[in-house]
Amino acid sequence: MKLYAISDLHLEQPINAQALEALPTYPEDWLILAGDTCSTIENLRFALIQLTQRFAQVIWVPGNHELWTAIGDIEVRGSEKYHQLISVCHEFGVLTPEDPYPLWSGEGGRHYLIPLFILYDYSFRPDYIALEYAVDWAKQSGLVCTDEYYLDPSPYSSRIAWCQARCEYSEHRLQQIPPNIPRILINHYPLREDLVNLSRIPRFSIWCGTRRTENWHLRFEASTVVSGHLHIRSSHYRNGVRFEEVSLGYPRNWDQDQGIERYLRQILPDPQTNPPPPLLRLP
């Protein structure tokens, strides 16, 4: 009984959706879906049909793409869409950030598995850039995250306010967990700024997390932290804690000849070998 993770399946990409249908079964194992599975309810249902038939248990957290609105026939917005996604997950028995945290008892020893929904607040920026200028600062490099148009925070006044509310909610729940049992923290966005190494688009960092979670791996007794979003698969250690970025990404980011199976990242038991495959980059 092993625990695997993957994120950023981006099933709006036909190649990715076809590859998911070809994924072998893992009838005794669990899978973490760490966000950006898709942008629509229809594709979420497709993903969960495929994955709940292949794994004993699926754990899901949202990414920014799941929260997008004002595209296609999507009408629900913000928190309403998030809770609609939760309802779909519950139809398939999938665990979410709104459920009791499961206690893992498989290979690798007991761990609490902690799915989180923590957004970003533009704090992953240089100290000399004031918050009110953060988006303009990023735009000066010729980029802007699509969230600025499609991620509606309703009923919150801003994405910053929604992030703050989610941090407070999660902190309260994490404080209720019995001590001395290690945790695996699962979030779409990296929990630490120093793990956001975007050499080609460094100013995109403002849409990649919040400094409020910088010490959560220590504060909440994590053995491992799982995230996605960057499309840069990697394994890092901070203070003895393993940080896994588990993205698949767009078709240009992965080798279709290897199939999605090769990109499942083993979380438990902690693999000592089998490094993640390299990121494919366009010339």
N, C-alpha and C positions, 0 to 999 in steps of 0.2 A: 504494500500500500504506500504509494509515493505521492508527493505533492508537486505538481507542475504549475508553471505560469507562462502566460503570453499576453501581450497587449497589442493595441493598434492593428487589429485585423483589417480594418477599413474595407468592410465587405461591399461598399459601393463600387469597389474595383472588381470587375468580373473575374480577373485572374485569381484574386484572393478568395472570392466566393467559391470558385471551382476547386481550388486547392483545399478549402475547408471540407468540402464534400468527399475528398479523397483521403482525409485523415484516418489512420487506423483507430481501433478501439483500445481503450485502457480501462477495462471493466472494474478494476479494483482501485483505481487511482482517482485523485481529486485534481481539479484544474482551477486556477485563478485566472479570471479575465480582468486585466488591469486597465480597462478603459479604451475608448475609441474603437469599439467593436464595429460601430456603424452610426448612422445619423437618423435612422427612421425606425419606428415601431415594427414595421414589416420586416426589415432586415434583422432586428433584434430577435424576433420570433424565429426567423430562419436560423440564426446562429445558435439559439438555445435548443431548437429541435435537433440540430446536428450534434451539439456538444453534450447535451444531457443523455443522448443515446450512446455516447462514447466514453463517458466518465461516470464514476459512481456519485460524484458531487461536483457542482460548479459553484464558484464564488465570483460575484460580479461587482465591479465598481464602475462608476461612470467616468468618461473623459469629456473633453469639451465638445467633441463631435456629437455625442449622444444628446447634449443639451441644446444643440442648435435649433433655431426656429426660423420662421419666415422663408423657408425653402420648401419647394414642392407643395405638398398639401398639409404641411405641418402647421397647426394652428395653436395648439397649447404652448404655453411659454413658461420659462423659468422653473420655479419650484413645482408648478403643476405638471410640467412635462417630466421632471425628475420622478415624481411620485407615480406617474403613469408608467414609467419604465420599471419602477419597483413592482408595480402590480403585475406586469408581464413576467418579470423574473419569478414572482411567487407562483404564477400559474404553472411553472416548470419545476418548482421546488428548488430554485436557485437562491443562494444566500446573498444578502446585500448589506450595505452599511446601516440599514434600519433594523436588522435582525440581531438576536442574541449572538454573541461571538462564540463560534464553535471551538471546542477543545479537541485538538488533533491528537490521536492516539496511535497513529501509524508509525512507519519507519522514521527515525530521527528523534523519537521521544516526544513527550507531551509539549504542546505549544498552543497558546491561544492564537487563533487566526483572526486578524483585525481588519476587515474591509472598511476603508475610510472614503469619505467624499469631502476632500479639502480642495478648494479652488486656489486662486492666485490673487494677489493684492498689489501687484506692480512693485513689490519691495525688492525683487531680485534686480537691482539697478545700482549704479555707483552712488555713493553717499552724496556726491556733489550735485546730483540730479534731483530736484524737488519732485515730490509725488505728482503735483499738478502738471509737470512738464514731461512725465515719463513717456507717454504715448507719442508726443511730438518728437521727443528724443529718438525713439525707435523709428519713427517715420523718416527722420533725416537720413537714415541709412537705406531708405528705399523699401521698407517693409512695414506691414501692419497685419496683425493677426486677424483672421476672418471673424473671430469672436467679437470684435468691435462692432460688427454688423449683425451677427446672427445669434450671439449668446445673450439672450434677454434674462436679466436677473429677477424679474417680477416674482413676488411682490416686494423684493428688497430694492432699495434705492440705487444700488450699484453692485457690480461684481465684487467690489471690495467689501461692502456690507454683507453680502452673501457669504464670502469667504470667512469673515469674522464670525458670523453666526455658526458656520459649520465647524470652525475651530473650537468654539466654546462648547458646542454640543458634543464633539468628539472628546475633548478634554474631560468633560464631566463623565462620560461613559467609561473612558479609559481608567479613570481614578477609582471606579467601582470594581475593577477586576482583581481577584485575589493575587497577592504578591508571590514572588519566587517561582513563577512558572513563566518561561520565556514567551515572548510574543513575536509574531510575524506581522508587521505593519504593511498594509497594502493600500496604495493610493495611485491614481493615474499620474499625478505630478510628482516630481522628485521632492523629497522633504528637506533637502539641503541645497543651498545655492552653489556650493563648490562642486557639485556633481553636474551642473548645467554647463557643459563645455561645448559650446556651439561656435566653432571656429569660423564658419562661413557666415553665420548670421548671429553674432554675439548679442545684439540688442533685442533679439527675440526672447531673451531671458526673462523679460518683465512679465511674460505670459506663461511662466513655467513653475510658479510656486509662491510660497510665502516664507519669510524669515521666521515667522512665528513657530514653525515646526523644526527649526535647526537642531534642537537638542532632544527631540521626541524619542530618538532611538535610545538615548540614555535614560531620559526621564521616565519612559514607559517600558523599560526592561526588554528591549527588542533584541532578538538574535539575528534577524534578517529584516530588511526593508525592501519591498517589491514596488517598482514603479515602471512607467512607460513614458509616452509623450514625445521623447526626444528623437526617436527612430535611430538611436545609437546604442546598440546592445553592448552591455558592459557589466563587469563585476568590480566593485570597489569595497574597501574596508575603511571604516572610520571608527576609532575607539574600539576596535575588535568586533564591530558589527558589520555584517555583510550587506551591501547594497547592490541589488540586482535591477538593471534596466532590461526589460524583457520584450521590447518592441519587435513586431514583425515589420510593419510599415507598408509603404506603397510598393508596387511591383519593382520599382527601380532599387529598392532597399534590400531585396532578398533574392536568393537564387531559386527560381522555380523548379529547377531540376532536382533539388533536394527535398522539396515538399515542405509543408508546414511542420511535419513531425520533427525535422531537424532543428526547428526553432523553438520547440517547447523547452523552457528552462526548468531544470530540476531544482526545486527549493528544499524539499526534504525527501530523504536524508541529504545533508549538505554534501554536494559533489566535490571531491578533491581534484578531479580532473575534468575532462570534457568541457573546455572553454567554449563560450558562445561563438557561432560562426561570424566571420568578419562582415562588416557593413559594406554593401555594394554601393558605390558612388558613381554618378555619371561623370564622364570625362570633362 
